[in-house]
Amino acid sequence: MPGWTQILIVLVLIVLLFGRGKISDMMGDVAKGIRSFKKGLADEDEVQSAQPEPKTIDATASHEENAEKNKASHG
């Protein structure tokens, strides 16, 4: 596992290679991506909540009603 001095040296090298401006730009882009992702999730939830719930059909009730209609028409 790297020690604190090794982590510090890597961070200093990253800052020297990319500069503070590029790092802050990259972090801003990451933040925008996260916001966009969260917005997409929220939009998806809104679309799903806007769709009506599927109706359930009680097959036994309709079968019984059909049987009663058949009895009435035949008898």
C-alpha positions in Angstrom: 0.0 0.0 0.0 1.4 3.4 -0.9 2.5 5.7 1.8 1.5 9.4 2.2 4.7 10.6 0.7 4.2 8.5 -2.4 0.6 9.8 -2.8 1.8 13.3 -2.4 4.5 12.9 -5.0 1.9 11.4 -7.5 -0.4 14.4 -6.8 2.4 16.9 -7.4 3.3 15.2 -10.7 -0.3 15.2 -11.8 -0.6 19.0 -11.1 2.7 19.6 -12.9 1.7 17.6 -15.9 -1.9 18.8 -16.3 -1.8 22.2 -14.5 -4.5 23.4 -12.1 -6.7 24.8 -14.8 -7.1 21.5 -16.7 -7.7 19.6 -13.5 -10.5 22.0 -12.4 -11.9 21.8 -16.0 -11.9 18.0 -15.8 -13.6 18.1 -12.4 -16.2 20.5 -13.7 -16.9 18.1 -16.6 -17.2 15.2 -14.2 -19.7 17.3 -12.1 -21.7 18.1 -15.3 -21.8 14.5 -16.2 -23.1 13.5 -12.8 -25.7 16.2 -12.9 -26.8 15.1 -16.4 -27.0 11.5 -15.2 -29.1 12.4 -12.2 -31.4 14.5 -14.4 -31.8 11.6 -16.8 -32.8 9.3 -13.9 -35.3 11.9 -12.7 -36.7 12.3 -16.2 -37.1 8.5 -16.5 -39.0 8.4 -13.1 -41.3 11.1 -14.4 -42.0 9.2 -17.6 -42.7 6.0 -15.7 -45.0 7.8 -13.2 -46.9 9.5 -16.1 -47.8 6.1 -17.6 -51.0 4.7 -16.2 -50.9 1.6 -14.2 -51.8 -1.6 -16.2 -55.3 -2.8 -15.4 -55.7 -6.2 -14.0 -58.5 -8.4 -15.3 -60.2 -10.9 -13.1 -60.6 -13.9 -15.4 -62.8 -15.7 -12.9 -65.4 -12.9 -12.7 -65.7 -12.6 -16.5 -66.0 -16.4 -16.8 -68.8 -16.5 -14.2 -70.6 -13.6 -16.0 -70.3 -15.5 -19.3 -71.7 -18.6 -17.8 -74.7 -16.8 -16.4 -75.3 -15.2 -19.8 -75.1 -18.6 -21.5 -77.6 -20.0 -19.0 -80.0 -17.1 -19.5 -79.8 -17.4 -23.3 -80.1 -21.3 -23.4 -82.6 -21.8 -20.6 
